[in-house]
Each structure stands twice: as structure tokens, then as C-alpha cells.
Amino acid sequence: MGFIKFVKEELQVIKERDPAIKTNMEVFLYPSFKAIISYRIAHKFYMKKHYFLARWISQRAVRKTGIEIHPGAKIGKGLFIDHGSGVIIGETAILGDNITLYQGVTLGGTGKESGKRHPTLKDNVMVSAGAKVIGSFTVGENSKIGAGSVVIHPVPPNSTVVGVPGRVVRRDDQKLPRNTMDQVHLPDPISYELCRLQSDNVRLKNKLKTMDDKLASMSEDIKRINHISLGNENNNYQNER
Ligand SMILES: CC(C)(COP(=O)(O)OP(=O)(O)OC[C@H]1O[C@@H](n2cnc3c(N)ncnc32)[C@H](O)[C@@H]1OP(=O)(O)O)[C@@H](O)C(=O)NCCC(=O)NCCS
């Protein structure tokens, strides 16, 4: 593909997916634009087994954009990486057409697999800010991964996945019933522990207050007894005199 055609296509992609762009010239400032150009060149060298050169180009792009696309990754048309910083695309990742990635996305491996280690994203997948998709599985077409999710299992097409670990909350535009997969009311061990400590604290405070009250009333009683016995002693003394 010629450079002019590439720029036109990128411009179209960015205009479609980033409402923040105002003028055509801005396309040259997008980290996504720079990173994808570098990737396309690096990928050609990688395919010709010029691995060092390919990595050199991709690492240079990392320093300039904060986006690390391994030259071995296979990427279709219309990839858009919004903001960009912190995006990592692993060597054996396969991306279909019209994928959108936001900042902080990792398409990585679990560290336990060899060979194909990274995910495959089918056409029109969107991976939101900070999401981690790790492992060699497929995310079906038109699916969305929510911000901050950690996806470790295959995702069916037309689904929305959120949470850690990622679970499907919507499929074919239908919300999935909560009783089968409650994302929000998962047991939270930290808040459970805090609640337990809080109730212990209240119980101990009440116990301490009861003991304090008892001590106060006992010291009142002792004072009263002392007072009475002192009075008696005085009377006896006066009587003796
Ligand atoms: C996932 C997302 C794409 C919405 O997809 P959607 O298919 O329209 O899903 P919905 O908004 O109907 O949400 C479905 C459920 O998931 C929950 N949910 C949505 N996003 C979530 C997230 N990131 N984490 C946890 N839960 C989330 C919703 O609260 C909703 O729960 P409910 O059924 O109890 O109401 C969106 O929430 C998201 O994460 N966008 C981030 C985009 C981004 O990265 N922007 C950065 C720009 S700089």
C-alpha cells in the first residue's frame, strides 16, 4: 500500500473513532499513526526473517509512542489505538479488521504457553483502557472488553466482557441474567474482613463501656462505705471523749 493511501485510510479511521480530531494534519501527531506505520515496515522485515532490523524499528517506535507492537503480530486493516501509551501487542497476536484499542491494553501471553501464546481478536473488537487479554484464545467479532478487565478465556462474538476475571455480561445486545453470573456481588474478602473487624471493635467498645460503668458505680459504693465508716468512727471517738 502506498504512503498516501495509508495516510488517507488512517485519517478515515481516526475521524470515525476519535471525535477529538479537528483537522486532517493532526493525523500525523497521533501515536497510533506513527506506531502502525513503524509496525507495517517492521512486519515486512520480520516476514523476510530480518529479525534484528524488525525489532530495532519496533523498539524505536516504542520509545516515540509508548506503543509496543511486536513485528511478528498479524494485524488487519483499520486498527486504531486511542491515546496509545502502554499498549502492548505480543508476537503471536492476530488482529482482524477495524480493531480499537485504548491506552494501557495488553494483548499478551500468560507465560505458560509456547508457540501461539497471544490472543486472536476478530473483526470490530474493542478493548477498553487498561484491559488485559492474556492467553492464546479468540475474542469473537464485534465484542467489547470493558475498561480494567482481565480476560483469560475465549469470548463469544457480539459480547461485552467486564471484570477480573472477565465475564460476559451482555451477548447479542441482551444483558445476561445476574443470577447466573453475578459480577457485582462477588464475595470481597477485604471488605468482609473490614466488616468483621468493625463489628469486633463495636463489641469490644461496648464491653469496655459496661466495665467502666461498673467500676465507676463500685468506686461510688466504696466511697459511700468509707464515708459511713469514717462517720461512725468519729461518733465513737466523740462518745468516748
Ligand atoms: C464495557 C463498555 C464498553 C460498555 O459496553 P456495553 O456493552 O454498552 O455494556 P453496558 O454499559 O450495558 O454494561 C453492562 C454491565 O457491565 C457493567 N460494566 C460496564 N463497564 C464495566 C467495567 N469496565 N468494569 C466493570 N463493570 C462494567 C455495567 O455497569 C453493566 O452492569 P449492570 O448490568 O449491572 O448494569 C464500557 O463500560 C467501557 O468499559 N468503556 C470504556 C471505554 C474506554 O476505555 N474509554 C477510555 C477513553 S480514554
The ligand as a Gaussian input file, in Angstrom:
#p B3LYP/6-31G(d) Opt

LIG

0 1
 C      -17.768000      -2.229000      28.580000
 C      -18.219000      -0.923000      27.930000
 C      -17.581000      -0.819000      26.569000
 C      -19.748000      -0.884000      27.826000
 O      -20.249000      -1.923000      26.994000
 P      -21.829000      -2.227000      26.862000
 O      -21.983000      -3.438000      26.005000
 O      -22.541000      -0.980000      26.422000
 O      -22.199000      -2.644000      28.340000
 P      -23.163000      -1.915000      29.423000
 O      -22.789000      -0.469000      29.537000
 O      -24.576000      -2.266000      29.109000
 O      -22.707000      -2.642000      30.766000
 C      -23.106000      -3.940000      31.067000
 C      -22.828000      -4.161000      32.558000
 O      -21.418000      -4.155000      32.806000
 C      -21.055000      -3.153000      33.758000
 N      -19.786000      -2.552000      33.312000
 C      -19.592000      -1.803000      32.204000
 N      -18.303000      -1.487000      32.077000
 C      -17.658000      -2.056000      33.125000
 C      -16.295000      -2.094000      33.540000
 N      -15.338000      -1.502000      32.841000
 N      -15.997000      -2.789000      34.666000
 C      -16.960000      -3.403000      35.396000
 N      -18.276000      -3.393000      35.046000
 C      -18.608000      -2.726000      33.936000
 C      -22.201000      -2.147000      33.716000
 O      -22.321000      -1.461000      34.920000
 C      -23.385000      -3.049000      33.438000
 O      -23.745000      -3.666000      34.667000
 P      -25.324000      -3.869000      35.044000
 O      -25.795000      -4.969000      34.133000
 O      -25.285000      -4.272000      36.487000
 O      -25.990000      -2.566000      34.775000
 C      -17.829000       0.309000      28.773000
 O      -18.447000       0.257000      30.033000
 C      -16.345000       0.521000      28.976000
 O      -15.669000      -0.133000      29.763000
 N      -15.862000       1.566000      28.255000
 C      -14.504000       2.005000      28.414000
 C      -14.082000       2.792000      27.170000
 C      -12.696000       3.326000      27.394000
 O      -11.737000       2.604000      27.593000
 N      -12.591000       4.631000      27.329000
 C      -11.342000       5.277000      27.527000
 C      -11.339000       6.539000      26.716000
 S       -9.916000       7.462000      27.047000

